[in-house]
Amino acid sequence: MIHNPFAELSMLISPAVMQAYVVLMIILVAGGTILDMLHKRSAEYFFANAKKAQAGAKREVTSAEKIGLAVQTVANEVLTSSEFCNVNRRISHLFTMYGFIIFVVTSAILIFAYPTPDVAAPVLLTFLWHLGALSLCVGGYWFWFSIRVDVAAEGKNWYQISGRGDIFILGLLSTATFGLLWSFAQQAGAGVLTNLLFALFVISATVLFGTVYWSKLAHMFFKPAAAFQKKVTKADGSQENLPDEYDPADPAVHERFPDIKEYMGSNPPNMGLGISREAPRHY
């Protein structure tokens, strides 16, 4: 797990070709994201919703507060994925997310900075490349075979593919899996098998980055902005145009809603099993 697979590949493929491929994938991701925004009108909706919320704001959020909310968003929704209440789903997502980031970033560094055997890549860098791919596989396969196929939650078996909705996760898994296998086969000197696994690796990566318009990759760029905007609407009192939140213990609330005591008192009427019928165990 300490060799640079792209350096050995340079004996068959020019580093310029590898670098051009990376640039092409970046263009495909950017283009797919832009097309997704235009088709779904995501940006238009986001700004219109923000303007509507601002009109209903009860107080002005200061710049210092917005900076604090931005830091909270980065720390919670971005870095630790706190929006996932299910612990297994959250850990799986973190393995997948950080594995993907490490894998993609180290791939770019190896291809652009150390594309040939002439300059040896740092051991830490090549180790991180393999570790990132392995982490992606752990999180991704955990999601696919355990979380996604929770029959009680979604009614799907592992072999059922739901079209475009699964392009992203399948692209991630195949890219990381074939990348690792290609590297190991290269180290073992398996010539024909190495070339086959490399071809599958390239095909998987092309599908992953070339289908952004149809996959869920684009939403990764919207999530932080949406989470930040949600925090701002709570801070300014607009509540995303939802009803106000009330404190059940407030006497003024009791006066406005007299039946609160009946349903939230020390001896509420029997309202059926409701949510207690089954313990919450799905995400």
C-alpha positions as CSV (number, residue, x, y, z in Angstrom):
1,M,0.0,0.0,0.0
2,I,3.0,2.3,-0.4
3,H,3.6,2.3,-4.1
4,N,2.3,4.9,-6.6
5,P,0.2,3.1,-9.2
6,F,0.1,6.1,-11.5
7,A,3.9,6.2,-11.8
8,E,4.0,2.7,-13.2
9,L,1.1,3.5,-15.4
10,S,3.2,6.3,-17.0
11,M,5.1,3.5,-18.9
12,L,2.0,2.8,-20.9
13,I,0.1,6.1,-20.8
14,S,1.6,9.6,-21.1
15,P,1.4,11.7,-17.9
16,A,-0.1,14.4,-20.0
17,V,-3.0,12.1,-21.0
18,M,-3.6,11.2,-17.3
19,Q,-3.6,14.9,-16.4
20,A,-5.9,15.8,-19.3
21,Y,-8.3,13.1,-18.1
22,V,-8.4,14.6,-14.6
23,V,-9.1,18.1,-16.0
24,L,-11.9,16.6,-18.2
25,M,-13.5,15.0,-15.1
26,I,-13.4,18.4,-13.3
27,I,-15.1,20.0,-16.2
28,L,-17.8,17.2,-16.3
29,V,-18.5,17.7,-12.6
30,A,-18.7,21.5,-12.9
31,G,-20.9,21.2,-16.0
32,G,-23.1,18.5,-14.6
33,T,-23.6,20.6,-11.4
34,I,-24.5,23.7,-13.4
35,L,-26.9,21.8,-15.6
36,D,-28.5,20.3,-12.5
37,M,-29.0,23.8,-11.0
38,L,-30.5,25.0,-14.2
39,H,-32.8,22.0,-14.6
40,K,-34.0,21.9,-11.0
41,R,-33.8,25.7,-10.7
42,S,-32.1,25.0,-7.3
43,A,-30.2,28.3,-7.1
44,E,-33.4,30.3,-8.1
45,Y,-35.4,28.5,-5.5
46,F,-32.7,29.0,-2.8
47,F,-32.4,32.7,-3.3
48,A,-36.2,33.2,-3.6
49,N,-36.7,31.2,-0.4
50,A,-34.0,33.2,1.4
51,K,-35.6,36.5,0.2
52,K,-39.1,35.3,1.4
53,A,-37.7,34.3,4.8
54,Q,-35.9,37.7,5.1
55,A,-39.2,39.5,4.6
56,G,-40.7,37.5,7.5
57,A,-37.7,38.0,9.8
58,K,-38.5,39.3,13.3
59,R,-35.0,40.5,14.0
60,E,-31.8,41.2,12.0
61,V,-29.0,38.7,12.3
62,T,-25.7,40.4,12.8
63,S,-22.5,39.6,10.8
64,A,-20.9,38.1,13.9
65,E,-23.9,35.8,14.4
66,K,-23.8,34.7,10.7
67,I,-20.1,33.9,11.0
68,G,-20.9,31.8,14.1
69,L,-23.7,30.1,12.3
70,A,-21.4,29.4,9.4
71,V,-18.8,27.9,11.7
72,Q,-21.5,25.7,13.3
73,T,-22.6,24.6,9.8
74,V,-19.1,23.6,8.9
75,A,-18.5,21.8,12.2
76,N,-21.8,20.0,12.3
77,E,-23.4,19.4,8.9
78,V,-20.1,19.4,6.9
79,L,-17.4,17.9,9.1
80,T,-19.4,15.6,11.4
81,S,-22.6,15.0,9.4
82,S,-24.8,15.7,12.5
83,E,-27.9,15.7,10.4
84,F,-27.9,11.9,10.5
85,C,-29.7,10.8,13.6
86,N,-29.0,7.1,13.0
87,V,-25.5,6.4,14.3
88,N,-24.7,3.7,11.8
89,R,-25.9,5.9,8.9
90,R,-23.7,8.7,10.2
91,I,-20.6,6.6,10.6
92,S,-21.1,5.0,7.2
93,H,-21.5,8.5,5.7
94,L,-18.3,9.8,7.4
95,F,-16.3,6.8,6.2
96,T,-17.6,7.3,2.6
97,M,-17.2,11.1,2.6
98,Y,-13.7,11.4,4.0
99,G,-12.6,8.4,2.0
100,F,-13.9,10.0,-1.2
101,I,-12.2,13.3,-0.5
102,I,-8.8,11.7,0.4
103,F,-9.0,9.4,-2.5
104,V,-9.8,12.1,-5.1
105,V,-7.3,14.7,-3.7
106,T,-4.4,12.3,-3.4
107,S,-5.1,10.9,-6.9
108,A,-4.8,14.4,-8.3
109,I,-1.6,15.1,-6.4
110,L,0.0,11.8,-7.5
111,I,-1.0,12.4,-11.2
112,F,0.1,16.0,-11.4
113,A,3.1,16.0,-9.0
114,Y,4.5,12.5,-9.2
115,P,3.3,11.0,-12.5
116,T,6.6,9.1,-13.3
117,P,9.0,6.8,-11.4
118,D,11.7,9.5,-11.7
119,V,10.4,11.3,-8.6
120,A,9.2,9.0,-5.9
121,A,6.0,10.0,-4.2
122,P,6.0,10.4,-0.4
123,V,5.1,7.2,1.3
124,L,2.4,9.0,3.3
125,L,0.8,10.2,0.1
126,T,0.6,6.8,-1.5
127,F,-0.6,5.3,1.8
128,L,-3.4,7.9,2.0
129,W,-4.5,7.1,-1.5
130,H,-5.0,3.5,-0.6
131,L,-6.5,4.3,2.8
132,G,-9.0,6.7,1.2
133,A,-10.1,4.1,-1.3
134,L,-10.4,1.5,1.5
135,S,-12.4,3.9,3.7
136,L,-14.7,4.7,0.8
137,C,-15.3,0.9,0.3
138,V,-16.0,0.4,4.1
139,G,-18.5,3.2,4.3
140,G,-20.1,2.5,0.9
141,Y,-20.5,-1.3,1.2
142,W,-21.8,-0.9,4.7
143,F,-24.4,1.5,3.3
144,W,-25.3,-0.8,0.4
145,F,-25.5,-4.1,2.1
146,S,-26.7,-3.1,5.6
147,I,-28.3,0.4,5.7
148,R,-29.8,0.8,2.3
149,V,-31.3,-2.7,2.2
150,D,-33.1,-2.3,5.5
151,V,-36.3,-4.0,4.3
152,A,-38.4,-2.5,7.1
153,A,-37.3,1.0,6.1
154,E,-37.1,0.8,2.3
155,G,-38.1,-2.6,1.2
156,K,-35.1,-3.2,-1.1
157,N,-32.7,-6.0,-1.4
158,W,-29.0,-5.5,-2.2
159,Y,-29.4,-6.7,-5.8
160,Q,-32.2,-4.2,-6.5
161,I,-31.0,-1.1,-8.3
162,S,-33.2,1.9,-8.4
163,G,-32.0,3.5,-11.7
164,R,-30.5,6.9,-11.5
165,G,-30.8,7.1,-7.7
166,D,-28.1,4.6,-7.3
167,I,-25.6,5.9,-9.9
168,F,-23.7,7.8,-7.3
169,I,-23.1,5.1,-4.7
170,L,-22.4,2.4,-7.3
171,G,-20.0,4.7,-9.1
172,L,-18.2,5.4,-5.8
173,L,-18.0,1.8,-4.9
174,S,-16.8,0.5,-8.3
175,T,-14.2,3.3,-8.7
176,A,-12.7,2.7,-5.2
177,T,-12.9,-1.1,-5.6
178,F,-11.3,-1.4,-9.0
179,G,-8.7,1.2,-8.0
180,L,-7.6,-0.9,-5.1
181,L,-7.6,-4.1,-7.1
182,W,-5.7,-2.5,-9.9
183,S,-3.0,-1.3,-7.5
184,F,-2.7,-4.7,-5.8
185,A,-2.6,-6.5,-9.2
186,Q,0.1,-4.1,-10.4
187,Q,2.2,-4.9,-7.3
188,A,1.7,-8.6,-7.9
189,G,2.8,-8.3,-11.5
190,A,-0.4,-9.6,-13.0
191,G,-0.1,-8.1,-16.5
192,V,-3.4,-8.8,-18.3
193,L,-5.4,-8.7,-15.1
194,T,-3.8,-5.4,-14.2
195,N,-4.8,-3.8,-17.5
196,L,-8.4,-5.2,-17.2
197,L,-8.8,-3.7,-13.7
198,F,-7.4,-0.4,-14.8
199,A,-9.9,-0.2,-17.7
200,L,-12.7,-1.0,-15.2
201,F,-11.3,1.7,-12.9
202,V,-11.3,4.3,-15.6
203,I,-14.8,3.3,-16.8
204,S,-16.1,3.5,-13.2
205,A,-14.5,6.9,-12.6
206,T,-15.9,8.3,-15.9
207,V,-19.4,7.1,-15.0
208,L,-19.1,8.6,-11.5
209,F,-18.0,12.1,-12.6
210,G,-19.7,12.1,-16.0
211,T,-23.2,11.4,-14.6
212,V,-23.4,14.2,-12.1
213,Y,-26.4,15.6,-13.8
214,W,-28.4,12.4,-13.1
215,S,-26.7,11.4,-9.8
216,K,-26.7,12.7,-6.2
217,L,-23.2,14.2,-6.4
218,A,-24.5,17.7,-7.1
219,H,-26.5,17.9,-3.9
220,M,-23.2,17.7,-1.9
221,F,-22.6,21.3,-3.0
222,F,-26.1,22.5,-1.9
223,K,-26.3,20.9,1.5
224,P,-24.0,23.3,3.4
225,A,-25.7,26.3,1.9
226,A,-29.2,25.0,2.8
227,A,-28.1,24.1,6.3
228,F,-26.7,27.5,6.9
229,Q,-29.8,29.2,5.6
230,K,-31.9,27.1,7.9
231,K,-29.9,28.2,10.9
232,V,-30.3,31.9,9.8
233,T,-34.1,31.5,9.5
234,K,-34.2,30.2,13.0
235,A,-32.0,33.0,14.3
236,D,-34.0,35.8,12.7
237,G,-37.4,34.3,13.7
238,S,-38.7,33.7,10.2
239,Q,-38.7,29.9,10.9
240,E,-38.7,29.1,7.2
241,N,-42.2,30.4,7.0
242,L,-43.4,27.8,9.5
243,P,-45.5,28.4,12.6
244,D,-43.8,29.8,15.6
245,E,-42.3,27.5,18.2
246,Y,-44.0,27.7,21.6
247,D,-42.9,26.9,25.1
248,P,-45.5,24.5,26.6
249,A,-44.6,25.8,30.1
250,D,-45.3,29.4,29.3
251,P,-48.5,30.7,31.0
252,A,-49.1,33.0,27.9
253,V,-49.1,29.9,25.7
254,H,-51.5,28.2,28.1
255,E,-53.9,31.1,27.9
256,R,-53.7,31.1,24.1
257,F,-54.1,27.3,23.8
258,P,-56.2,26.1,26.8
259,D,-56.1,22.4,25.8
260,I,-52.4,22.2,26.3
261,K,-52.9,21.4,30.0
262,E,-55.2,18.5,29.1
263,Y,-52.9,16.9,26.6
264,M,-49.5,17.7,28.1
265,G,-50.3,17.7,31.8
266,S,-49.4,15.1,34.4
267,N,-52.2,12.8,33.5
268,P,-52.9,13.1,29.7
269,P,-55.8,11.1,28.1
270,N,-55.0,7.8,26.4
271,M,-54.2,8.7,22.8
272,G,-53.2,5.3,21.6
273,L,-49.8,3.7,21.1
274,G,-48.8,6.1,18.4
275,I,-45.0,6.3,18.0
276,S,-44.5,4.1,21.0
277,R,-45.8,1.2,19.0
278,E,-42.3,0.6,17.5
279,A,-39.0,2.0,18.7
280,P,-37.5,4.4,16.2
281,R,-34.6,2.5,14.5
282,H,-34.5,3.7,11.0
283,Y,-32.8,6.8,9.5
